Amino acid sequence: MAKSECGTVRLLCVSALVFTAALFHCVLGGLIREPKWGHLKELHAAIKLCSKPLLTGTKSNFSLGKSLEVSIQYNTRSMKTVQKFDSSEEWQEFREFIPSFDDTDLRTNELLEHTNITKDSSDYLWYTLRVEADSPDSQQTLKVDSLAHAMHAFVNGLYAGSAHGTYKEKGFSLENNITLRNGINNISLLSVMVGLPDSGAFLERRVAGLRRVRIQDEDFSAQPWGYKVGLSGEQSQIFLDNGSSNVQWSRLGDSSQPLTWYKTQFDAPPGDDPIALNLGSMGKGAVWVNGWGIGRYWVSFLTPTGEPSQKWYNVPRSFLKPTENLLVILEEETGSPVGISLDSVSISKTCGQVSESHYPLVASWMSAKKQRASRTKNKSRRPKVRLSCPTNKNISKILFASFGTPSGDCQSYAVGMCHSPNSRAIVEHACLGRAKCVIPISNRNFRGDPCPFVTKTLLVDAQCT
């Protein structure tokens, strides 16, 4: 089991099928991501200030209409590869045992619900079936309906296909052609969950696992089924040093096979920067470092833009030894471990974009009654851009600064129709060589009004080294 840390996913926990949402609410790898961190800080303060009216009254739902504008702040992290695992000689593999009906102890004449059998001891549950065919190399169609998160099918120990659901469509079906040999055939179906639901109405009525299995037009749902919880690699704990030595590892093969365990060793990279595994070459599975669960990954499950929702997985340095760290990966699909790299993570930029029309810090609302002098009050409540670099880094260069009507955001920007020529000089004087700085937004601070009667914005992008 892995400890539950911010940015580190505990492998066996009650959690809804959400991949990276939690990472936006914490300091990933110890790094503060501006301006997102500052925005969330203000959001939390505002919600806390308004908690009484928010929690009073009755709930009502209403439509925002078709015009909905969303502002996105992009990543300011930089990833630098410190080690590549691109040599096949560095890797060893262990192919997961595919159980048959004879390898099971629990047997019934029905399809049982997934989570009632696993009891959250594993994500995986094998459903096994014996099918007799009376002709050699008989071509049949396997049809499986499931309410799990994913499923892998094997016929006589050979891979026969996979399928998975989506966030909106919980149920899914697998329909593939299979070849049955003359005599007894073993059908092994691996039902997979990615955590368990932890919220929502009628939680106790939710079910998972296989619901119906057909071969051609014959329904096998009420036939004798055998069940096996978990994978053999899990039971042997091959992600631990002791467990790893209890199985027979082999050299990395030329082609990837589904349900394969991979292992290698690496030394801890020098420095104190957070590090992360780049699993962009993998498909779906789980990762362990020195026996600590780094988390489940599902890189092959792409977003509507065609990109994985996450491919970097944080490795806390507290998990590492100076040398000979054990990296073990369970790959359910056909990912390639030689494409994995260990990357160092650093914040290379800090950015801020604040308008004259923006509200001041929430903290100033709460302390306003305690401030006596109106000048002090107005000054403290004036909108400001706040820039901050990570620990042991300072602002070394102002990449962009414009007080006026700059266009764009922190990822892409340009000077607008209105621009103060003093923008860069004022910001450089306030920020260069410092770990953090504050720039008030006022005509006086920028030595003049570049465009009277126009609401002005200050956008600053700075480099941290």
Summary of the structure (lengths in Angstrom):
residues: 465
radius of gyration: 28.0
end to end distance: 37.1
largest distance: 94.7
contacts: 1360
relative contact order: 0.15
helix: 17%
strand: 36%
